[in-house]
Amino acid sequence: MEGEVQSQDILAISFKSQSYGFVFYTTRDGSVSISESNSANFGMNFEKIIHRYNPSIICMQPNIDNAIATIIKDVKDTEIQVLEQNDFNYQNGIDSMAQILFTVPSDEQDSVRQSVLSGIVNLQSKPIVAAIGALVNFTNKKYQSPPIVSVFSMMEISNGLVLSSKAMSDLQIIKQELHPSIHQMTSIKEGVSLFTLLNRCSTKMGKDRLKDLFTNIPNDINQINQRHDILEEFTKPEFHPMVNELVNKMKNVTDVTNIIQNVKKGTMKTKLWSSLAKSLSAAANFCKFTLQNTLPENLTRHFSITDKLVNLLESLSQQIEMTIDFSKVAEVYINDDYDQELTRLRKIYKNLDNLLNEKAVELIDDLPLKSPILSLSVVYLPQIGFLTMCQKEGLKREDLPNGYLLSFETDSHFYCKNEMMNELDRNYGDIYGDLQKRTIKIIVKLSNRILSHSHELSELYKFIGEVDLYCSLAVVSVEGHWIRPTFSDKNEMKIVGGRHPLLEKLTPTDFIPNTIEFGSDKPKIIVITGPNGSGKSVLLKQTAIIVFLASIGCFVPCQFCELPQIDKIIPVFHNGGASEPFSSGFYDDLKMLSESIRKSTNRTLILVDEFGKTSNKDDGASLLAGFIRSMSDRGEMSPFVIISTHFRDILKENVIDNKLFIRMTMSVDCLLSKDELLFLYKAVLGEDEKSFGFECAKRGGYPPELVERAKIVCKSLKEGTDVPENPLIVDREMDMKMKRALKIFFDWNENSDPRALIATIESIFSDH
């Protein structure tokens, strides 16, 4: 939107005396959040802060501990700014606090600053104060302005379900991609993900609240159950008409947080005033509707809509419409006849040309007949006033008439004051300046009224976002036939008829549901085998997504769901290549597996998909077997683990006791008469001994003749016999030449003349 402040999310980190101070500031709504951590807990708290606030810029000290600096610099898709050490000076922080502006009227700045900073910021906390100073210095340098703050608060660091940003991406919970438009190549857009599926929000506030729901998952089971209670009300059939009407009412309620930032900075444009008026009017209509209908009690417990609030919204909207002329987009223009004094000044300014011409005629009539002045006019210059302008041609200073006092001159004209000009100054003053001052006074008065209610507006729009969020979740839940999950204290997980919400949406035919049940009197480890493309990875991901949805307070796509409260979801997925230079895919797999061992508890869900596929078969299989034994050795303290693998050998009794895990396979029907493979995508207990690798290759479009050759080679290797000659090689002579040339190449002494090597190889192929 034109004139809006570009949103930036800035995290400043300061280190003092074994403690770290975190200060997060977002230009989107002007909120500042602070927190302090000791060095021992830095890694855990930093991960949660990044997960919760997702900063676009991180400001850090130059002399920070190397291990800590590495953790900070490893954050993906974030600009790291290493500031000067002086920026983190404690005294600089104290001084910088006086520069912070608040979204309140000007005359309230000092009192609000004193009460907020003394009430929330502990001035004895050197890391916090230093981080605030660094933040203020950074915004001054980058934006030529100190932070404009709407609220100071302590950071909300979730103690609930934790997922890393990589886990979010691997599970397609939040999937960010580069924008495909050539005009937005550096921007990020949300790809196909769980977030886009659930985002049926009508407002930006609802979308922001959904993002918050994904990143700030509560630990309090009562809070999660309250969310389920609200959603249950919204999904009742009798509530559907009300949800539809709420959605219609919210469509025109645009977010005003950025607009209020512009009001405070004095950078409002006509379009923004128009948007604010329309949004306030739409918010008033929303409030009227909610007063006439009953929203769930848990939703209205912390915010209530009153007739007084409706009157305020209508009054503010009407005042803006009465004040600002929305048809004048070039500049903010006050409506005609809104203010009598402004109208009077405008009329004078509009008729100024006629007045100046009349006065010029009078002056010319008063000139002597033989006056050397060839041309004379009267002009008005803002801040200088009225002047007589005389053409210089044939005119000297001493030729100016009596009473003409020279103010200044240009190459072509003299500009003079005289009695008539002085009289005009007395009568009309600095008319343009007075006009601007009057306009500014009216806009400031309107702005101050808006700012005096900024807190009420902020709370209302948060509430609208909350209602929008539940409407969105309700629509998706009803359309997808999702059900309410339940949480228990049992050490078991049971998901009956679970479905992958994204694939179900994209699948033209009926999606095949699957059941997962483990824990309590059953092992907490499930090992799934099956051919490529049979649905193993989908089952892992859908289990994680169902757990995630339940944990954020949403309904879930299944027939029945009972879970313990999960603290972490750790996917160990191979993504194709190495994540870093001089690394390898297998090394990355090992790092992820090691992390899952170190960070998991008995309430953690670990998903291991095809571990070791990029390694030596024996190495990968033995490491995976060791992981299974390590997890099972924890007994009841074992995490919930689901593994998909092709390593069937580790499932043999002489490798791992099969009582330690549940064996499952993705069922397949092989239509031998048609030599076709039919995937049923159904997870069943037990294991299919056949891998169907060749059938999978055919389904994948592999040339049939190569599949048949692979079968022959595989059989020879199993039987320990020589591999028969390949009939596909038609040109035997060329084959022999290639083998001979390769042998010469690999036997070549690097100290020999390379030209001789080339000549030798060329001679092989030139022989006839």
C-alpha positions in Angstrom: 0.0 0.0 0.0 1.3 3.4 -0.9 3.0 5.2 1.9 3.3 2.2 4.2 6.4 1.6 6.2 8.2 -1.5 4.8 8.0 -4.0 7.5 11.4 -5.1 9.1 11.8 -7.4 12.0 15.0 -6.7 13.9 16.6 -8.7 16.7 19.5 -7.1 18.7 21.7 -9.4 20.9 24.1 -8.1 23.5 26.4 -10.0 25.8 27.4 -8.7 29.2 28.8 -10.7 32.2 27.8 -14.2 31.1 24.3 -13.0 30.2 22.6 -12.3 26.9 20.0 -9.6 26.2 17.5 -10.0 23.4 15.5 -7.1 22.0 13.1 -7.6 19.1 11.5 -4.7 17.3 9.1 -4.9 14.3 8.2 -1.9 12.2 5.0 -3.6 11.3 3.2 -2.7 14.5 5.9 -1.0 16.5 6.1 -3.6 19.2 9.3 -4.2 21.2 9.9 -7.5 23.1 12.8 -8.1 25.5 14.3 -11.1 27.2 17.5 -12.1 29.0 19.3 -15.5 29.0 22.4 -16.8 30.7 25.1 -18.2 28.4 24.4 -21.9 29.4 20.8 -21.6 28.0 21.6 -19.4 25.1 21.3 -22.1 22.3 17.9 -23.3 23.5 16.4 -19.9 24.0 17.9 -18.5 20.8 16.3 -21.3 18.8 13.0 -20.6 20.4 13.3 -16.9 19.8 14.1 -17.4 16.1 11.3 -19.9 15.8 8.8 -17.5 17.4 9.9 -14.1 16.0 11.6 -15.0 12.7 13.7 -11.8 12.4 14.8 -10.5 9.0 17.8 -8.7 10.6 20.0 -9.8 13.5 22.3 -7.2 15.1 25.2 -8.6 17.1 28.5 -7.5 18.7 31.9 -8.0 17.0 33.5 -9.7 20.0 30.9 -12.3 20.8 31.9 -15.8 21.7 32.9 -17.8 18.6 30.5 -20.7 19.4 27.6 -18.3 20.0 28.6 -16.3 16.8 28.4 -19.5 14.8 25.0 -20.3 16.1 23.7 -16.8 15.2 25.3 -16.8 11.7 23.8 -20.3 10.9 20.3 -18.8 10.9 19.0 -19.1 7.3 17.4 -16.3 5.3 18.4 -13.6 7.8 20.6 -10.6 7.3 23.4 -10.6 10.0 24.7 -7.1 10.9 27.9 -7.0 13.0 27.8 -3.5 14.6 30.5 -1.5 16.3 31.3 -2.4 19.9 30.4 1.2 20.9 26.9 0.6 19.8 26.5 -1.9 22.7 27.8 0.5 25.3 25.7 0.5 28.5 25.6 4.3 28.8 24.8 4.6 25.1 21.8 2.4 25.8 20.6 4.7 28.6 21.0 7.7 26.4 19.3 6.0 23.5 16.1 5.3 25.4 15.4 9.1 25.4 15.2 8.9 21.6 12.4 6.3 21.4 9.1 7.6 20.2 5.7 6.1 21.2 2.5 6.0 19.2 0.8 8.5 21.5 0.1 12.3 21.1 3.3 14.5 21.4 2.4 16.0 24.8 2.3 12.5 26.3 5.6 11.2 25.0 7.7 12.0 28.1 5.3 10.5 30.7 4.7 7.4 28.6 8.4 6.9 28.0 9.2 7.2 31.7 6.4 4.9 32.9 7.1 2.2 30.2 10.8 2.1 30.5 10.9 2.2 34.3 8.1 -0.4 34.6 9.2 -3.0 32.0 12.9 -2.4 31.4 15.2 -3.3 34.3 17.8 -0.6 34.0 20.2 -2.7 36.1 20.1 -5.3 33.3 23.1 -4.3 31.3 22.6 -6.7 28.4 19.0 -5.5 27.8 19.9 -1.8 28.0 22.9 -2.3 25.7 20.8 -4.2 23.2 18.2 -1.4 23.2 21.0 1.1 22.5 22.3 -0.9 19.6 18.8 -1.2 18.2 18.2 2.5 18.4 21.6 3.3 16.8 20.9 0.8 14.0 17.5 2.2 13.1 18.9 5.7 13.2 21.6 4.8 10.7 19.4 2.6 8.5 16.1 4.5 8.5 17.2 8.0 9.7 14.7 7.6 12.5 14.6 6.1 16.0 12.1 3.3 16.7 8.5 4.3 16.9 7.1 2.0 19.6 3.5 1.0 20.2 4.1 -1.4 23.1 7.0 -2.8 25.3 6.6 -6.3 26.5 8.5 -9.4 27.7 9.2 -12.0 25.0 6.8 -14.8 24.6 9.1 -17.9 24.4 7.1 -21.0 23.9 7.6 -24.0 26.2 5.2 -26.0 24.0 5.8 -28.0 20.9 9.1 -27.1 19.2 10.0 -27.5 15.5 13.1 -26.1 13.8 12.6 -24.0 10.6 14.1 -26.9 8.7 11.5 -29.3 10.2 8.8 -26.8 9.3 10.0 -26.9 5.7 10.6 -30.6 5.5 7.1 -31.3 6.7 5.6 -28.6 4.4 4.1 -26.9 7.5 5.6 -23.6 6.3 7.3 -23.7 2.9 8.9 -20.5 1.7 10.0 -20.1 -1.9 11.5 -17.4 -4.1 8.8 -15.3 -5.8 8.5 -16.4 -9.5 7.7 -12.9 -10.8 10.7 -11.2 -12.5 9.7 -8.0 -10.6 9.9 -9.7 -7.2 12.8 -12.1 -7.7 14.3 -11.2 -4.3 11.1 -11.6 -2.3 9.8 -14.7 -0.6 6.3 -16.2 -1.1 4.6 -19.0 0.7 4.7 -22.3 -1.3 2.2 -25.1 -1.1 2.1 -25.9 2.7 -0.1 -26.5 5.6 -0.1 -22.8 6.3 -1.5 -22.0 2.9 -4.2 -24.7 3.3 -5.3 -23.3 6.7 -5.0 -19.6 5.5 -8.6 -18.9 4.5 -8.4 -15.7 6.5 -10.2 -12.5 5.3 -7.8 -10.1 7.0 -4.1 -9.5 7.4 -4.7 -9.7 11.2 -6.1 -13.2 10.8 -3.1 -14.3 8.7 -0.7 -12.8 11.2 -2.5 -14.6 14.0 -2.3 -17.9 12.1 1.5 -17.4 11.7 1.7 -16.7 15.4 -0.3 -19.9 16.1 2.3 -21.9 14.1 5.3 -20.4 15.8 4.1 -19.8 19.4 2.7 -23.1 20.5 1.5 -23.2 24.1 2.6 -25.6 26.8 -0.5 -25.2 28.8 -2.9 -28.0 27.9 -5.8 -26.0 29.2 -5.1 -23.3 26.7 -5.0 -25.8 23.9 -8.3 -27.3 25.0 -9.8 -23.8 25.1 -8.9 -23.4 21.5 -10.5 -26.7 20.7 -13.6 -25.6 22.6 -13.9 -22.4 20.6 -13.3 -24.2 17.3 -15.9 -26.8 18.2 -18.5 -24.0 18.6 -17.5 -22.5 15.2 -17.9 -25.9 13.5 -21.4 -26.6 14.7 -23.9 -26.6 11.9 -26.1 -24.0 13.6 -23.0 -21.7 13.7 -22.2 -21.9 9.9 -24.5 -19.0 8.8 -22.9 -16.8 11.5 -19.4 -17.8 10.3 -20.3 -16.9 6.7 -21.6 -13.5 7.8 -18.5 -12.8 10.0 -16.3 -13.5 7.0 -18.3 -11.0 4.9 -18.1 -8.4 7.6 -14.3 -8.8 8.0 -13.4 -8.6 4.3 -13.2 -4.8 4.4 -11.4 -4.5 7.7 -7.9 -3.7 6.6 -5.0 -3.8 9.1 -4.3 -0.3 10.6 -1.1 -1.0 12.5 1.1 0.3 9.7 -1.3 3.2 9.1 -1.0 4.2 12.7 2.7 4.2 12.4 2.4 6.6 9.5 0.0 8.8 11.5 2.7 9.0 14.2 5.4 9.8 11.7 3.3 12.4 9.9 3.7 10.6 6.6 0.0 10.0 5.9 -1.2 10.1 2.3 -4.7 10.6 1.1 -5.1 6.9 0.2 -4.0 5.9 3.7 -6.6 8.3 5.3 -9.2 6.8 3.0 -8.2 3.2 3.9 -8.3 4.0 7.6 -11.8 5.5 7.4 -13.1 2.5 5.4 -11.4 0.1 7.8 -12.9 1.8 10.9 -16.3 1.8 9.3 -16.1 -1.9 8.5 -14.8 -2.6 12.0 -17.9 -0.8 13.4 -20.2 -3.0 11.2 -18.3 -6.1 12.5 -18.8 -4.9 16.1 -22.5 -4.2 15.6 -23.0 -7.7 14.2 -21.2 -9.4 17.1 -23.3 -7.4 19.6 -26.4 -8.9 17.9 -25.0 -12.4 18.0 -23.3 -14.5 20.6 -19.6 -15.5 20.1 -18.1 -18.4 22.2 -17.4 -17.3 25.8 -13.8 -18.4 25.7 -13.2 -16.0 22.7 -14.8 -12.9 24.3 -13.4 -13.5 27.8 -10.4 -11.1 27.3 -12.0 -8.6 25.0 -15.6 -7.4 25.0 -17.3 -5.2 22.3 -19.6 -2.5 23.6 -21.9 0.2 22.1 -19.3 2.8 23.3 -16.7 1.1 21.1 -19.0 1.1 18.1 -19.7 4.8 18.6 -16.0 5.5 18.8 -15.3 3.7 15.6 -18.1 5.4 13.7 -17.1 8.8 15.1 -13.4 8.4 14.1 -14.4 7.2 10.6 -16.9 10.1 10.1 -14.4 12.6 11.4 -11.8 11.4 8.8 -14.4 11.5 6.0 -15.5 15.0 7.1 -11.9 16.2 7.3 -10.1 14.7 4.3 -11.1 15.1 0.7 -10.4 11.6 -0.7 -10.7 12.8 -4.3 -7.5 14.9 -4.0 -4.8 12.2 -4.2 -1.8 14.4 -5.0 -1.7 15.8 -1.4 -3.7 15.6 1.8 -6.5 18.2 1.2 -8.9 19.3 3.9 -12.6 19.3 2.8 -14.0 22.7 1.7 -16.1 24.3 4.4 -14.8 21.9 7.1 -13.1 24.8 8.9 -14.2 28.5 8.5 -10.8 30.0 9.0 -9.2 27.6 6.4 -12.0 28.4 4.0 -11.4 32.1 4.4 -7.6 31.7 3.8 -8.3 29.5 0.7 -10.6 32.2 -0.8 -8.0 34.8 -0.3 -5.2 32.7 -1.8 -7.5 31.7 -4.7 -8.2 35.3 -5.6 -4.6 36.4 -5.0 -3.8 36.8 -8.7 -6.6 39.3 -9.2 -5.6 41.2 -6.1 -2.0 41.4 -7.3 -3.0 42.6 -10.7 -5.2 45.3 -9.2 -2.4 46.6 -7.0 0.0 46.6 -9.9 -2.3 48.8 -11.9 -2.6 51.2 -9.0 1.2 51.4 -8.7 1.6 52.0 -12.4 -1.0 54.8 -12.4 1.0 56.5 -9.6 4.3 56.4 -11.6 5.5 59.7 -13.1 4.9 60.1 -16.9 8.7 60.0 -17.6 9.4 57.1 -15.2 12.2 54.8 -16.5 10.3 51.8 -15.2 9.3 49.9 -18.3 7.5 47.0 -16.5 6.1 46.6 -13.0 4.1 43.9 -11.2 3.2 42.9 -7.7 4.2 39.4 -6.5 3.7 37.3 -3.4 6.5 35.1 -2.1 5.8 32.7 0.8 7.6 33.7 4.1 8.8 37.0 2.4 5.5 38.6 1.7 4.3 41.0 -1.0 6.8 42.8 -3.2 6.8 45.2 -6.2 8.8 43.7 -9.0 10.4 46.1 -11.4 12.1 45.2 -14.7 15.8 46.1 -14.7 16.1 47.0 -18.4 17.0 50.7 -18.6 16.6 51.1 -14.9 19.2 51.8 -12.2 18.8 51.5 -8.4 18.8 55.3 -8.0 15.9 55.5 -10.6 13.6 53.6 -8.2 10.7 55.9 -7.1 10.7 57.4 -3.6 9.4 55.0 -1.0 10.6 52.0 -2.9 13.0 50.1 -0.6 15.1 47.4 -2.4 14.7 44.0 -0.8 16.8 42.0 -3.3 17.5 41.8 -7.0 18.1 39.2 -9.7 19.7 39.6 -13.1 16.4 40.8 -14.6 14.4 42.5 -11.8 14.4 44.6 -8.6 12.2 43.4 -5.8 11.0 46.3 -3.5 8.9 47.0 -0.5 6.7 50.2 -0.4 3.8 51.5 1.6 1.3 49.5 -0.5 3.3 46.3 0.0 3.5 46.9 3.7 -0.3 47.4 3.9 -0.8 44.1 2.0 1.5 42.4 4.5 -0.5 43.8 7.4 -3.8 42.8 5.9 -3.0 39.4 4.5 0.2 38.3 6.2 2.0 35.2 5.0 -1.2 33.8 3.4 0.4 30.6 2.0 2.2 29.9 5.3 -0.9 30.6 7.3 -2.9 28.2 5.0 -0.3 25.4 5.5 -0.2 26.0 9.3 -4.0 25.8 9.5 -4.0 22.6 7.4 -1.3 21.0 9.6 -3.1 22.1 12.8 -6.3 20.3 11.6 -4.4 17.2 10.5 -2.4 17.1 13.8 -5.7 17.4 15.8 -7.2 14.5 13.8 -4.0 12.5 14.2 -3.8 13.0 17.9 -7.4 11.8 18.3 -6.5 8.7 16.4 -3.4 8.1 18.5 -5.2 8.7 21.7 -7.3 5.6 20.9 -4.4 3.6 19.4 -4.4 1.0 22.2 -8.2 0.4 21.9 -7.8 0.1 18.2 -4.9 -2.3 18.5 -6.8 -4.6 20.9 -9.9 -4.5 18.7 -8.0 -5.4 15.6 -6.2 -8.2 17.4 -9.6 -9.5 18.4 -10.9 -9.3 14.8 -7.8 -11.3 13.8 -8.6 -13.9 16.4 -12.2 -14.2 15.1 -10.9 -14.4 11.6 -8.5 -17.1 12.6 -11.2 -19.4 14.0 -13.5 -18.7 11.1 -10.6 -19.9 8.8 -9.9 -23.0 10.8 -13.6 -23.8 11.1 -14.1 -23.6 7.3 -11.1 -25.9 6.6 -12.2 -28.3 9.3 -15.8 -28.6 8.1 -14.8 -28.9 4.5 -12.2 -31.6 5.3 -14.4 -33.5 7.8 -11.7 -33.0 10.5 -12.4 -34.0 14.1 -11.4 -32.8 17.5 -8.3 -34.5 19.0 -7.9 -35.4 22.6 -4.9 -35.3 24.9 -4.2 -37.8 27.6 -1.5 -38.5 30.2 -1.0 -42.0 28.7 2.4 -42.8 27.2 0.8 -43.8 23.9 -0.3 -42.3 20.6 -3.3 -43.5 18.6 -4.3 -42.0 15.2 -7.1 -43.9 13.5 -7.8 -43.3 9.8 -5.3 -40.5 9.5 -5.0 -38.5 6.3 -2.4 -36.2 4.8 -4.3 -32.9 4.5 -2.3 -31.5 1.6 -2.2 -34.7 -0.5 -5.9 -35.3 0.2 -6.6 -31.9 -1.2 -4.5 -32.6 -4.3 -5.6 -36.2 -4.9 -8.3 -36.6 -7.5 -9.4 -39.9 -6.1 -10.3 -40.9 -2.5 -7.2 -40.6 -0.2 -6.3 -43.9 1.6 -6.3 -43.3 5.4 -3.9 -45.0 7.7 -3.8 -45.9 11.4 -0.8 -45.4 13.7 -0.8 -46.8 17.2 2.1 -47.2 19.5 3.3 -46.7 23.1 1.9 -47.9 26.4 1.8 -51.7 26.3 3.3 -51.6 22.7 6.8 -50.6 21.6 7.2 -46.8 20.9 9.2 -47.6 17.7 7.5 -48.4 14.4 9.6 -49.5 11.4 7.9 -49.3 8.0 9.1 -51.0 4.8 7.7 -51.0 1.3 8.6 -50.1 -2.3 9.5 -46.6 -3.4 6.4 -44.6 -4.0 4.2 -46.8 -1.8 3.4 -44.0 0.7 6.0 -44.5 3.5 7.2 -40.9 3.5 3.6 -39.7 3.3 2.7 -41.7 6.4 5.6 -40.2 8.4 4.7 -36.6 7.4 1.0 -37.0 7.9 1.6 -38.3 11.4 3.7 -35.3 12.2 1.2 -32.9 10.7 -1.7 -34.4 12.7 0.4 -34.0 15.9 1.2 -30.4 15.0 -2.4 -29.5 14.2 -3.6 -31.0 17.5 -0.9 -29.1 19.4 -1.8 -25.7 18.0 -5.4 -26.1 18.9 -6.8 -27.2 15.5 -8.9 -30.1 14.5 -7.2 -33.0 12.7 -7.8 -35.0 9.5 -8.6 -38.5 10.9 -11.4 -40.6 12.5 -10.0 -40.7 16.0 -6.9 -39.1 17.6 -5.6 -39.5 21.2 -2.1 -38.1 21.9 0.2 -37.3 24.8 1.4 -33.7 24.8 4.4 -33.8 22.4 7.3 -31.4 23.1 9.3 -31.7 19.8 8.9 -33.1 16.3 12.3 -34.0 14.8 12.3 -35.2 11.2 15.4 -36.9 10.0 14.9 -36.5 6.2 17.4 -36.7 3.5 17.0 -33.7 1.1 19.2 -34.7 -1.8 22.5 -33.0 -1.4 24.9 -31.7 1.2 23.8 -28.7 3.2 27.3 -27.2 3.4 30.5 -27.1 1.2 32.9 -29.9 1.9 30.1 -31.9 3.5 28.1 -34.9 2.3 24.5 -36.0 2.3 25.3 -38.9 4.6 27.2 -36.6 7.0 24.1 -34.4 7.2 21.9 -37.5 7.9 24.3 -38.5 10.8 24.1 -35.0 12.2 20.3 -35.0 12.2 20.2 -38.5 13.7 22.6 -37.5 16.4 20.6 -34.4 17.2 17.4 -36.4 17.5 19.2 -38.6 20.1 20.5 -35.7 22.1 17.4 -33.5 22.1 14.6 -36.1 22.4 12.6 -36.9 25.5 9.8 -39.4 26.1 7.4 -36.8 24.7 9.3 -36.3 21.4 8.2 -37.6 18.0 11.1 -38.6 15.8 10.6 -39.4 12.1 13.5 -41.1 10.2 13.0 -41.4 6.5 15.3 -43.6 4.4 18.4 -43.0 6.7 21.7 -44.1 5.1 20.4 -44.3 1.5 23.5 -42.2 0.4 26.0 -44.4 2.3 27.5 -47.8 2.0 24.6 -50.3 2.6 26.3 -52.0 5.6 27.3 -48.7 7.2 23.8 -47.2 6.9 22.1 -50.4 8.1 24.3 -50.9 11.1 24.0 -47.3 12.2 20.2 -47.4 11.9 20.1 -50.6 13.9 22.2 -49.0 16.6 19.8 -46.1 16.7 16.8 -48.4 17.1 18.5 -50.2 20.0 19.6 -46.9 21.6 16.0 -45.7 21.5 14.5 -48.9 22.8 17.0 -49.1 25.6 15.4 -46.0 27.2 12.3 -48.1 27.9 9.3 -45.9 28.8 11.5 -42.9 28.4 12.0 -43.6 24.8 10.6 -41.0 22.3 8.0 -42.0 19.8 9.9 -43.1 16.7 8.6 -43.9 13.2 11.2 -45.2 10.7 10.9 -45.9 7.0 13.7 -48.0 5.5 14.8 -50.3 2.7 17.3 -52.1 5.1 15.3 -55.3 5.6 18.3 -57.1 7.0 18.2 -55.2 10.2 14.7 -56.5 10.9 16.0 -60.1 11.2 15.8 -61.6 14.7 19.6 -62.2 14.8 20.2 -58.4 14.3 17.5 -56.7 16.5 15.0 -58.3 18.8 11.7 -57.8 16.9 9.9 -57.2 20.2 11.6 -53.8 20.5 9.6 -52.3 17.6 6.4 -52.7 15.6 6.9 -54.0 12.0 4.7 -52.5 9.4 4.7 -52.4 5.6 2.9 -50.6 2.8 0.7 -53.1 1.2 1.1 -53.8 -2.5 -0.9 -56.0 -4.9 1.2 -57.5 -7.7 -0.9 -58.3 -10.7 1.4 -61.0 -12.0 -0.9 -61.8 -15.0 -0.5 -58.3 -16.3 3.1 -57.9 -14.9 1.9 -54.8 -13.1 2.3 -53.4 -9.6 -0.7 -51.9 -7.7 0.1 -49.8 -4.7 -2.6 -49.9 -2.1 -1.0 -47.1 0.1 -2.2 -48.9 3.2 0.1 -49.5 6.2 -0.4 -53.0 7.6 1.3 -54.9 10.4 4.2 -57.3 9.3 6.6 -57.1 6.5 6.6 -58.0 2.8 9.8 -59.8 2.0 9.8 -58.6 -1.6 11.0 -55.1 -2.5 9.4 -54.8 -5.9 12.4 -52.7 -7.0 12.2 -53.7 -10.7 8.4 -53.0 -10.8 9.0 -49.6 -9.2 11.6 -48.9 -11.9 9.0 -49.7 -14.6 6.5 -47.4 -13.0 9.1 -44.7 -12.9 9.5 -44.8 -16.7 12.8 -46.8 -16.7 13.4 -48.4 -20.2 12.0 -52.0 -20.1 15.1 -53.4 -21.8 17.3 -51.9 -19.0 15.0 -53.3 -16.3 15.3 -56.8 -17.9 19.1 -56.5 -18.0 19.1 -55.4 -14.3 17.2 -58.6 -13.4 19.8 -60.7 -15.1 22.7 -58.9 -13.4 21.0 -59.1 -10.0 20.4 -62.9 -10.4 24.0 -63.5 -11.4 25.3 -61.5 -8.3 23.0 -63.5 -6.0 24.1 -66.8 -7.5 27.8 -65.8 -7.6 28.0 -66.6 -11.4 29.6 -64.5 -14.2 27.4 -61.8 -15.6 26.4 -62.8 -19.1 27.3 -60.6 -22.0 25.0 -57.6 -22.6 23.0 -58.1 -25.9 22.2 -54.4 -25.9 25.8 -53.6 -26.9 25.5 -53.9 -30.7 28.8 -52.5 -31.8 31.3 -55.0 -30.3 34.3 -53.6 -32.0 33.6 -50.1 -30.7 33.1 -51.5 -27.3 36.5 -53.1 -27.4 38.1 -49.9 -28.6 36.5 -48.0 -25.7 37.8 -50.4 -23.1 41.3 -50.3 -24.7 41.3 -46.5 -24.7 40.1 -46.3 -21.1 42.8 -48.7 -20.0 45.5 -46.6 -21.7 44.1 -43.5 -20.1 44.0 -44.8 -16.6 47.5 -46.4 -16.9 48.9 -43.1 -18.2 51.9 -41.7 -16.3 51.2 -38.1 -15.4 54.9 -37.2 -16.0 54.6 -38.4 -19.7 53.9 -36.1 -22.6 50.1 -35.6 -22.8 50.3 -35.1 -26.5 51.6 -38.7 -26.9 48.6 -39.9 -24.9 46.1 -38.1 -27.1 47.9 -39.4 -30.2 47.8 -43.0 -28.9 44.0 -42.8 -28.2 43.3 -41.2 -31.5 45.2 -44.0 -33.3 42.9 -46.6 -31.7 39.8 -45.1 -33.1 41.4 -44.3 -36.5 42.3 -47.9 -37.1 40.0 -49.6 -39.6 
